[in-house]
Amino acid sequence: MPGEVAARRGRHEPMALRSAPTVRDGPDRGGATVCLLAVGLVFVVVGVFGATVGAARMARQQAAVAADLGALAGAARTLDGEPVACATATDLAARNGGRLVACRLDGLDVVVTAEVAVSPLPGLTRVATATARAGPVRG
């Protein structure tokens, strides 16, 4: 039976003696694979960059929320003095994921600065900072 198949193909040598198919030596050997890998790498880099920017923006927003709410909580306690107002602001900023780095009274206003650490990539840590002021309405 194998001899019949070889005869039909026009070859008269045994199946075991046939040479392996040769690889085409053209100018575009594997070019599409390299291009596909390059495009995939570009997508990965753009995705990582987008995730990093998104994480930084989220940390900035979280720091702003912690500072705003800390300032509002501290403003409610300004009549009790700076230590009490700043302790209240510190507590509320910590409950919102921030760390209070500065707190001071400016008349009846409380000025609070909070920060949030963010690690968008392993080994890369940055700090987002926000400042807020709260006090009575002036007319």
Summary of the structure (lengths in Angstrom):
residues: 139
radius of gyration: 34.2
end to end distance: 104.7
largest distance: 106.9
contacts: 370
relative contact order: 0.13
helix: 53%
strand: 23%
